[in-house]
């Protein structure tokens, strides 16, 4: 059975744990997430947006950044 990562299906404490675990895994051999990524993760933890929306906003941010490079 798949985990429910939705804001409605989780507590703030669970969302903090999910993000903490994800950051720990992703930074094993990579730099720390950007400030923009941290802000979006914080919005998910605070229940202001779903994880899928934060991911889409992050993708759009990097696309715009690449287009302006």
PyMOL Python script that loads the backbone (N, CA, C, O; Angstrom):
from pymol import cmd

cmd.read_pdbstr("""\
ATOM      1  N   UNK A   1       0.834  -1.182   0.000  1.00  0.00           N
ATOM      2  CA  UNK A   1       0.000   0.000   0.000  1.00  0.00           C
ATOM      3  C   UNK A   1       0.881   1.249   0.000  1.00  0.00           C
ATOM      4  O   UNK A   1       1.836   1.340   0.772  1.00  0.00           O
ATOM      5  N   UNK A   2       0.563   2.197  -0.856  1.00  0.00           N
ATOM      6  CA  UNK A   2       1.356   3.412  -0.993  1.00  0.00           C
ATOM      7  C   UNK A   2       1.090   4.367   0.162  1.00  0.00           C
ATOM      8  O   UNK A   2      -0.017   4.428   0.698  1.00  0.00           O
ATOM      9  N   UNK A   3       2.129   5.112   0.534  1.00  0.00           N
ATOM     10  CA  UNK A   3       1.980   6.117   1.585  1.00  0.00           C
ATOM     11  C   UNK A   3       1.200   7.309   1.056  1.00  0.00           C
ATOM     12  O   UNK A   3       1.265   7.641  -0.128  1.00  0.00           O
ATOM     13  N   UNK A   4       0.469   7.937   1.948  1.00  0.00           N
ATOM     14  CA  UNK A   4      -0.267   9.151   1.617  1.00  0.00           C
ATOM     15  C   UNK A   4       0.580  10.339   2.064  1.00  0.00           C
ATOM     16  O   UNK A   4       0.764  10.562   3.261  1.00  0.00           O
ATOM     17  N   UNK A   5       1.089  11.095   1.105  1.00  0.00           N
ATOM     18  CA  UNK A   5       1.916  12.252   1.410  1.00  0.00           C
ATOM     19  C   UNK A   5       1.124  13.562   1.338  1.00  0.00           C
ATOM     20  O   UNK A   5       1.697  14.644   1.472  1.00  0.00           O
ATOM     21  N   UNK A   6      -0.192  13.461   1.127  1.00  0.00           N
ATOM     22  CA  UNK A   6      -1.005  14.669   0.993  1.00  0.00           C
ATOM     23  C   UNK A   6      -1.053  15.426   2.310  1.00  0.00           C
ATOM     24  O   UNK A   6      -0.871  14.848   3.381  1.00  0.00           O
ATOM     25  N   UNK A   7      -1.299  16.724   2.217  1.00  0.00           N
ATOM     26  CA  UNK A   7      -1.404  17.558   3.406  1.00  0.00           C
ATOM     27  C   UNK A   7      -2.547  17.041   4.283  1.00  0.00           C
ATOM     28  O   UNK A   7      -2.402  16.943   5.502  1.00  0.00           O
ATOM     29  N   UNK A   8      -3.655  16.718   3.677  1.00  0.00           N
ATOM     30  CA  UNK A   8      -4.821  16.245   4.422  1.00  0.00           C
ATOM     31  C   UNK A   8      -4.571  14.889   5.083  1.00  0.00           C
ATOM     32  O   UNK A   8      -5.124  14.606   6.147  1.00  0.00           O
ATOM     33  N   UNK A   9      -3.756  14.066   4.469  1.00  0.00           N
ATOM     34  CA  UNK A   9      -3.517  12.717   4.971  1.00  0.00           C
ATOM     35  C   UNK A   9      -2.329  12.589   5.902  1.00  0.00           C
ATOM     36  O   UNK A   9      -1.977  11.479   6.302  1.00  0.00           O
ATOM     37  N   UNK A  10      -1.701  13.708   6.258  1.00  0.00           N
ATOM     38  CA  UNK A  10      -0.514  13.676   7.112  1.00  0.00           C
ATOM     39  C   UNK A  10      -0.598  14.766   8.178  1.00  0.00           C
ATOM     40  O   UNK A  10      -1.372  15.717   8.069  1.00  0.00           O
ATOM     41  N   UNK A  11       0.216  14.597   9.199  1.00  0.00           N
ATOM     42  CA  UNK A  11       0.363  15.649  10.204  1.00  0.00           C
ATOM     43  C   UNK A  11       1.597  16.479   9.847  1.00  0.00           C
ATOM     44  O   UNK A  11       2.418  16.066   9.029  1.00  0.00           O
ATOM     45  N   UNK A  12       1.715  17.631  10.458  1.00  0.00           N
ATOM     46  CA  UNK A  12       2.896  18.463  10.211  1.00  0.00           C
ATOM     47  C   UNK A  12       4.161  17.712  10.610  1.00  0.00           C
ATOM     48  O   UNK A  12       5.178  17.797   9.921  1.00  0.00           O
ATOM     49  N   UNK A  13       4.103  16.984  11.708  1.00  0.00           N
ATOM     50  CA  UNK A  13       5.255  16.214  12.163  1.00  0.00           C
ATOM     51  C   UNK A  13       5.662  15.161  11.141  1.00  0.00           C
ATOM     52  O   UNK A  13       6.852  14.964  10.897  1.00  0.00           O
ATOM     53  N   UNK A  14       4.687  14.482  10.542  1.00  0.00           N
ATOM     54  CA  UNK A  14       4.995  13.489   9.504  1.00  0.00           C
ATOM     55  C   UNK A  14       5.627  14.167   8.287  1.00  0.00           C
ATOM     56  O   UNK A  14       6.600  13.661   7.727  1.00  0.00           O
ATOM     57  N   UNK A  15       5.070  15.319   7.877  1.00  0.00           N
ATOM     58  CA  UNK A  15       5.631  16.020   6.717  1.00  0.00           C
ATOM     59  C   UNK A  15       7.058  16.467   6.995  1.00  0.00           C
ATOM     60  O   UNK A  15       7.911  16.386   6.111  1.00  0.00           O
ATOM     61  N   UNK A  16       7.334  16.937   8.208  1.00  0.00           N
ATOM     62  CA  UNK A  16       8.707  17.313   8.571  1.00  0.00           C
ATOM     63  C   UNK A  16       9.639  16.114   8.442  1.00  0.00           C
ATOM     64  O   UNK A  16      10.756  16.247   7.941  1.00  0.00           O
ATOM     65  N   UNK A  17       9.190  14.951   8.889  1.00  0.00           N
ATOM     66  CA  UNK A  17      10.005  13.725   8.813  1.00  0.00           C
ATOM     67  C   UNK A  17      10.240  13.316   7.360  1.00  0.00           C
ATOM     68  O   UNK A  17      11.359  12.962   6.986  1.00  0.00           O
ATOM     69  N   UNK A  18       9.193  13.364   6.544  1.00  0.00           N
ATOM     70  CA  UNK A  18       9.346  13.018   5.125  1.00  0.00           C
ATOM     71  C   UNK A  18      10.391  13.912   4.452  1.00  0.00           C
ATOM     72  O   UNK A  18      11.260  13.429   3.726  1.00  0.00           O
ATOM     73  N   UNK A  19      10.296  15.215   4.703  1.00  0.00           N
ATOM     74  CA  UNK A  19      11.232  16.162   4.079  1.00  0.00           C
ATOM     75  C   UNK A  19      12.639  15.960   4.636  1.00  0.00           C
ATOM     76  O   UNK A  19      13.612  15.973   3.881  1.00  0.00           O
ATOM     77  N   UNK A  20      12.751  15.777   5.929  1.00  0.00           N
ATOM     78  CA  UNK A  20      14.065  15.549   6.541  1.00  0.00           C
ATOM     79  C   UNK A  20      14.728  14.306   5.955  1.00  0.00           C
ATOM     80  O   UNK A  20      15.913  14.331   5.622  1.00  0.00           O
ATOM     81  N   UNK A  21      13.972  13.224   5.828  1.00  0.00           N
ATOM     82  CA  UNK A  21      14.514  11.996   5.250  1.00  0.00           C
ATOM     83  C   UNK A  21      14.919  12.210   3.788  1.00  0.00           C
ATOM     84  O   UNK A  21      15.967  11.732   3.354  1.00  0.00           O
ATOM     85  N   UNK A  22      14.090  12.923   3.039  1.00  0.00           N
ATOM     86  CA  UNK A  22      14.381  13.171   1.627  1.00  0.00           C
ATOM     87  C   UNK A  22      15.654  13.999   1.468  1.00  0.00           C
ATOM     88  O   UNK A  22      16.478  13.713   0.600  1.00  0.00           O
ATOM     89  N   UNK A  23      15.814  15.016   2.298  1.00  0.00           N
ATOM     90  CA  UNK A  23      17.020  15.858   2.229  1.00  0.00           C
ATOM     91  C   UNK A  23      18.250  15.024   2.598  1.00  0.00           C
ATOM     92  O   UNK A  23      19.290  15.130   1.948  1.00  0.00           O
ATOM     93  N   UNK A  24      18.135  14.213   3.618  1.00  0.00           N
ATOM     94  CA  UNK A  24      19.271  13.377   4.031  1.00  0.00           C
ATOM     95  C   UNK A  24      19.717  12.464   2.895  1.00  0.00           C
ATOM     96  O   UNK A  24      20.912  12.325   2.637  1.00  0.00           O
ATOM     97  N   UNK A  25      18.765  11.850   2.226  1.00  0.00           N
ATOM     98  CA  UNK A  25      19.106  10.961   1.115  1.00  0.00           C
ATOM     99  C   UNK A  25      19.668  11.722  -0.080  1.00  0.00           C
ATOM    100  O   UNK A  25      20.637  11.284  -0.700  1.00  0.00           O
ATOM    101  N   UNK A  26      19.065  12.849  -0.399  1.00  0.00           N
ATOM    102  CA  UNK A  26      19.476  13.574  -1.605  1.00  0.00           C
ATOM    103  C   UNK A  26      20.821  14.261  -1.445  1.00  0.00           C
ATOM    104  O   UNK A  26      21.486  14.531  -2.446  1.00  0.00           O
ATOM    105  N   UNK A  27      21.242  14.552  -0.227  1.00  0.00           N
ATOM    106  CA  UNK A  27      22.505  15.262  -0.038  1.00  0.00           C
ATOM    107  C   UNK A  27      23.675  14.342   0.292  1.00  0.00           C
ATOM    108  O   UNK A  27      24.752  14.814   0.659  1.00  0.00           O
ATOM    109  N   UNK A  28      23.471  13.031   0.164  1.00  0.00           N
ATOM    110  CA  UNK A  28      24.574  12.113   0.418  1.00  0.00           C
ATOM    111  C   UNK A  28      25.754  12.391  -0.503  1.00  0.00           C
ATOM    112  O   UNK A  28      26.909  12.330  -0.081  1.00  0.00           O
ATOM    113  N   UNK A  29      25.460  12.695  -1.752  1.00  0.00           N
ATOM    114  CA  UNK A  29      26.532  12.957  -2.709  1.00  0.00           C
ATOM    115  C   UNK A  29      26.171  14.146  -3.595  1.00  0.00           C
ATOM    116  O   UNK A  29      26.468  14.168  -4.789  1.00  0.00           O
ATOM    117  N   UNK A  30      25.520  15.137  -2.977  1.00  0.00           N
ATOM    118  CA  UNK A  30      25.067  16.308  -3.732  1.00  0.00           C
ATOM    119  C   UNK A  30      25.038  17.523  -2.805  1.00  0.00           C
ATOM    120  O   UNK A  30      25.068  17.383  -1.583  1.00  0.00           O
ATOM    121  N   UNK A  31      24.979  18.698  -3.393  1.00  0.00           N
ATOM    122  CA  UNK A  31      24.925  19.907  -2.560  1.00  0.00           C
ATOM    123  C   UNK A  31      23.578  20.032  -1.843  1.00  0.00           C
ATOM    124  O   UNK A  31      22.598  19.376  -2.197  1.00  0.00           O
ATOM    125  N   UNK A  32      23.564  20.882  -0.841  1.00  0.00           N
ATOM    126  CA  UNK A  32      22.334  21.187  -0.094  1.00  0.00           C
ATOM    127  C   UNK A  32      21.303  21.805  -1.034  1.00  0.00           C
ATOM    128  O   UNK A  32      21.677  22.487  -1.988  1.00  0.00           O
ATOM    129  N   UNK A  33      20.006  21.579  -0.786  1.00  0.00           N
ATOM    130  CA  UNK A  33      18.973  22.183  -1.641  1.00  0.00           C
ATOM    131  C   UNK A  33      19.076  23.710  -1.652  1.00  0.00           C
ATOM    132  O   UNK A  33      19.564  24.326  -0.705  1.00  0.00           O
ATOM    133  N   UNK A  34      18.608  24.291  -2.737  1.00  0.00           N
ATOM    134  CA  UNK A  34      18.629  25.750  -2.869  1.00  0.00           C
ATOM    135  C   UNK A  34      17.653  26.389  -1.893  1.00  0.00           C
ATOM    136  O   UNK A  34      16.799  25.712  -1.319  1.00  0.00           O
ATOM    137  N   UNK A  35      17.787  27.693  -1.711  1.00  0.00           N
ATOM    138  CA  UNK A  35      16.863  28.426  -0.847  1.00  0.00           C
ATOM    139  C   UNK A  35      15.431  28.328  -1.368  1.00  0.00           C
ATOM    140  O   UNK A  35      14.483  28.238  -0.588  1.00  0.00           O
ATOM    141  N   UNK A  36      15.284  28.348  -2.683  1.00  0.00           N
ATOM    142  CA  UNK A  36      13.949  28.217  -3.283  1.00  0.00           C
ATOM    143  C   UNK A  36      13.349  26.859  -2.941  1.00  0.00           C
ATOM    144  O   UNK A  36      12.178  26.770  -2.573  1.00  0.00           O
ATOM    145  N   UNK A  37      14.142  25.812  -3.061  1.00  0.00           N
ATOM    146  CA  UNK A  37      13.660  24.471  -2.729  1.00  0.00           C
ATOM    147  C   UNK A  37      13.291  24.376  -1.250  1.00  0.00           C
ATOM    148  O   UNK A  37      12.274  23.778  -0.896  1.00  0.00           O
ATOM    149  N   UNK A  38      14.114  24.962  -0.395  1.00  0.00           N
ATOM    150  CA  UNK A  38      13.825  24.946   1.045  1.00  0.00           C
ATOM    151  C   UNK A  38      12.524  25.687   1.347  1.00  0.00           C
ATOM    152  O   UNK A  38      11.738  25.249   2.187  1.00  0.00           O
ATOM    153  N   UNK A  39      12.300  26.799   0.669  1.00  0.00           N
ATOM    154  CA  UNK A  39      11.072  27.570   0.872  1.00  0.00           C
ATOM    155  C   UNK A  39       9.853  26.724   0.480  1.00  0.00           C
ATOM    156  O   UNK A  39       8.863  26.679   1.210  1.00  0.00           O
ATOM    157  N   UNK A  40       9.933  26.068  -0.657  1.00  0.00           N
ATOM    158  CA  UNK A  40       8.823  25.227  -1.112  1.00  0.00           C
ATOM    159  C   UNK A  40       8.593  24.039  -0.181  1.00  0.00           C
ATOM    160  O   UNK A  40       7.449  23.664   0.076  1.00  0.00           O
ATOM    161  N   UNK A  41       9.665  23.451   0.319  1.00  0.00           N
ATOM    162  CA  UNK A  41       9.520  22.353   1.272  1.00  0.00           C
ATOM    163  C   UNK A  41       8.847  22.851   2.550  1.00  0.00           C
ATOM    164  O   UNK A  41       8.020  22.154   3.139  1.00  0.00           O
ATOM    165  N   UNK A  42       9.208  24.055   2.969  1.00  0.00           N
ATOM    166  CA  UNK A  42       8.589  24.649   4.146  1.00  0.00           C
ATOM    167  C   UNK A  42       7.101  24.885   3.951  1.00  0.00           C
ATOM    168  O   UNK A  42       6.312  24.698   4.877  1.00  0.00           O
ATOM    169  N   UNK A  43       6.717  25.293   2.751  1.00  0.00           N
ATOM    170  CA  UNK A  43       5.296  25.497   2.462  1.00  0.00           C
ATOM    171  C   UNK A  43       4.536  24.174   2.536  1.00  0.00           C
ATOM    172  O   UNK A  43       3.412  24.133   3.037  1.00  0.00           O
ATOM    173  N   UNK A  44       5.133  23.106   2.049  1.00  0.00           N
ATOM    174  CA  UNK A  44       4.515  21.780   2.150  1.00  0.00           C
ATOM    175  C   UNK A  44       4.397  21.370   3.624  1.00  0.00           C
ATOM    176  O   UNK A  44       3.334  20.930   4.062  1.00  0.00           O
ATOM    177  N   UNK A  45       5.467  21.513   4.372  1.00  0.00           N
ATOM    178  CA  UNK A  45       5.447  21.151   5.793  1.00  0.00           C
ATOM    179  C   UNK A  45       4.358  21.929   6.529  1.00  0.00           C
ATOM    180  O   UNK A  45       3.650  21.368   7.365  1.00  0.00           O
ATOM    181  N   UNK A  46       4.226  23.212   6.221  1.00  0.00           N
ATOM    182  CA  UNK A  46       3.225  24.056   6.885  1.00  0.00           C
ATOM    183  C   UNK A  46       1.805  23.806   6.379  1.00  0.00           C
ATOM    184  O   UNK A  46       0.851  24.385   6.897  1.00  0.00           O
ATOM    185  N   UNK A  47       1.665  22.948   5.372  1.00  0.00           N
ATOM    186  CA  UNK A  47       0.343  22.624   4.850  1.00  0.00           C
ATOM    187  C   UNK A  47      -0.212  23.662   3.894  1.00  0.00           C
ATOM    188  O   UNK A  47      -1.415  23.682   3.633  1.00  0.00           O
ATOM    189  N   UNK A  48       0.652  24.533   3.362  1.00  0.00           N
ATOM    190  CA  UNK A  48       0.208  25.588   2.448  1.00  0.00           C
ATOM    191  C   UNK A  48       0.087  25.110   1.008  1.00  0.00           C
ATOM    192  O   UNK A  48      -0.604  25.737   0.204  1.00  0.00           O
ATOM    193  N   UNK A  49       0.750  24.009   0.675  1.00  0.00           N
ATOM    194  CA  UNK A  49       0.647  23.452  -0.674  1.00  0.00           C
ATOM    195  C   UNK A  49       0.953  21.965  -0.626  1.00  0.00           C
ATOM    196  O   UNK A  49       1.641  21.483   0.274  1.00  0.00           O
ATOM    197  N   UNK A  50       0.436  21.260  -1.596  1.00  0.00           N
ATOM    198  CA  UNK A  50       0.699  19.826  -1.701  1.00  0.00           C
ATOM    199  C   UNK A  50       2.115  19.611  -2.244  1.00  0.00           C
ATOM    200  O   UNK A  50       2.683  20.491  -2.891  1.00  0.00           O
ATOM    201  N   UNK A  51       2.658  18.464  -1.979  1.00  0.00           N
ATOM    202  CA  UNK A  51       3.995  18.111  -2.449  1.00  0.00           C
ATOM    203  C   UNK A  51       4.077  18.168  -3.967  1.00  0.00           C
ATOM    204  O   UNK A  51       5.073  18.634  -4.520  1.00  0.00           O
ATOM    205  N   UNK A  52       3.039  17.697  -4.639  1.00  0.00           N
ATOM    206  CA  UNK A  52       3.037  17.723  -6.106  1.00  0.00           C
ATOM    207  C   UNK A  52       3.075  19.158  -6.634  1.00  0.00           C
ATOM    208  O   UNK A  52       3.731  19.426  -7.640  1.00  0.00           O
ATOM    209  N   UNK A  53       2.385  20.075  -5.973  1.00  0.00           N
ATOM    210  CA  UNK A  53       2.402  21.483  -6.389  1.00  0.00           C
ATOM    211  C   UNK A  53       3.779  22.097  -6.146  1.00  0.00           C
ATOM    212  O   UNK A  53       4.274  22.866  -6.970  1.00  0.00           O
ATOM    213  N   UNK A  54       4.388  21.761  -5.028  1.00  0.00           N
ATOM    214  CA  UNK A  54       5.732  22.269  -4.736  1.00  0.00           C
ATOM    215  C   UNK A  54       6.720  21.764  -5.782  1.00  0.00           C
ATOM    216  O   UNK A  54       7.583  22.512  -6.242  1.00  0.00           O
ATOM    217  N   UNK A  55       6.590  20.495  -6.153  1.00  0.00           N
ATOM    218  CA  UNK A  55       7.477  19.918  -7.183  1.00  0.00           C
ATOM    219  C   UNK A  55       7.305  20.641  -8.514  1.00  0.00           C
ATOM    220  O   UNK A  55       8.291  20.980  -9.168  1.00  0.00           O
ATOM    221  N   UNK A  56       6.060  20.878  -8.917  1.00  0.00           N
ATOM    222  CA  UNK A  56       5.796  21.578 -10.178  1.00  0.00           C
ATOM    223  C   UNK A  56       6.356  23.003 -10.145  1.00  0.00           C
ATOM    224  O   UNK A  56       6.934  23.466 -11.128  1.00  0.00           O
ATOM    225  N   UNK A  57       6.190  23.684  -9.033  1.00  0.00           N
ATOM    226  CA  UNK A  57       6.736  25.046  -8.912  1.00  0.00           C
ATOM    227  C   UNK A  57       8.258  25.038  -8.982  1.00  0.00           C
ATOM    228  O   UNK A  57       8.859  25.950  -9.550  1.00  0.00           O
ATOM    229  N   UNK A  58       8.882  24.015  -8.408  1.00  0.00           N
ATOM    230  CA  UNK A  58      10.338  23.905  -8.453  1.00  0.00           C
ATOM    231  C   UNK A  58      10.816  23.670  -9.889  1.00  0.00           C
ATOM    232  O   UNK A  58      11.804  24.262 -10.322  1.00  0.00           O
ATOM    233  N   UNK A  59      10.118  22.814 -10.618  1.00  0.00           N
ATOM    234  CA  UNK A  59      10.457  22.546 -12.018  1.00  0.00           C
ATOM    235  C   UNK A  59      10.339  23.835 -12.828  1.00  0.00           C
ATOM    236  O   UNK A  59      11.226  24.152 -13.621  1.00  0.00           O
ATOM    237  N   UNK A  60       9.259  24.570 -12.635  1.00  0.00           N
ATOM    238  CA  UNK A  60       9.070  25.833 -13.350  1.00  0.00           C
ATOM    239  C   UNK A  60      10.159  26.840 -13.002  1.00  0.00           C
ATOM    240  O   UNK A  60      10.627  27.581 -13.866  1.00  0.00           O
ATOM    241  N   UNK A  61      10.559  26.865 -11.741  1.00  0.00           N
ATOM    242  CA  UNK A  61      11.637  27.769 -11.309  1.00  0.00           C
ATOM    243  C   UNK A  61      12.937  27.451 -12.063  1.00  0.00           C
ATOM    244  O   UNK A  61      13.600  28.352 -12.577  1.00  0.00           O
ATOM    245  N   UNK A  62      13.287  26.177 -12.123  1.00  0.00           N
ATOM    246  CA  UNK A  62      14.525  25.800 -12.798  1.00  0.00           C
ATOM    247  C   UNK A  62      14.442  26.010 -14.308  1.00  0.00           C
ATOM    248  O   UNK A  62      15.440  26.352 -14.943  1.00  0.00           O
ATOM    249  N   UNK A  63      13.267  25.810 -14.881  1.00  0.00           N
ATOM    250  CA  UNK A  63      13.100  26.090 -16.322  1.00  0.00           C
ATOM    251  C   UNK A  63      13.312  27.570 -16.603  1.00  0.00           C
ATOM    252  O   UNK A  63      13.996  27.934 -17.559  1.00  0.00           O
ATOM    253  N   UNK A  64      12.727  28.421 -15.770  1.00  0.00           N
ATOM    254  CA  UNK A  64      12.870  29.868 -15.961  1.00  0.00           C
ATOM    255  C   UNK A  64      14.327  30.290 -15.731  1.00  0.00           C
ATOM    256  O   UNK A  64      14.852  31.143 -16.446  1.00  0.00           O
ATOM    257  N   UNK A  65      14.963  29.691 -14.742  1.00  0.00           N
ATOM    258  CA  UNK A  65      16.367  29.991 -14.465  1.00  0.00           C
ATOM    259  C   UNK A  65      17.244  29.593 -15.650  1.00  0.00           C
ATOM    260  O   UNK A  65      18.156  30.332 -16.021  1.00  0.00           O
ATOM    261  N   UNK A  66      16.979  28.447 -16.237  1.00  0.00           N
ATOM    262  CA  UNK A  66      17.761  27.974 -17.392  1.00  0.00           C
ATOM    263  C   UNK A  66      17.516  28.848 -18.607  1.00  0.00           C
ATOM    264  O   UNK A  66      18.434  29.097 -19.387  1.00  0.00           O
ATOM    265  N   UNK A  67      16.288  29.315 -18.775  1.00  0.00           N
ATOM    266  CA  UNK A  67      15.959  30.161 -19.922  1.00  0.00           C
ATOM    267  C   UNK A  67      16.636  31.529 -19.823  1.00  0.00           C
ATOM    268  O   UNK A  67      16.925  32.163 -20.838  1.00  0.00           O
ATOM    269  N   UNK A  68      16.884  31.972 -18.598  1.00  0.00           N
ATOM    270  CA  UNK A  68      17.523  33.281 -18.387  1.00  0.00           C
ATOM    271  C   UNK A  68      19.035  33.186 -18.323  1.00  0.00           C
ATOM    272  O   UNK A  68      19.707  34.208 -18.186  1.00  0.00           O
ATOM    273  N   UNK A  69      19.579  31.997 -18.418  1.00  0.00           N
ATOM    274  CA  UNK A  69      21.036  31.826 -18.319  1.00  0.00           C
ATOM    275  C   UNK A  69      21.722  32.123 -19.624  1.00  0.00           C
ATOM    276  O   UNK A  69      22.946  32.027 -19.714  1.00  0.00           O
TER     277      UNK A  69
END
""", "prot")
cmd.dss("prot")
cmd.show_as("cartoon", "prot")
cmd.util.cbc("prot")
cmd.orient("prot")
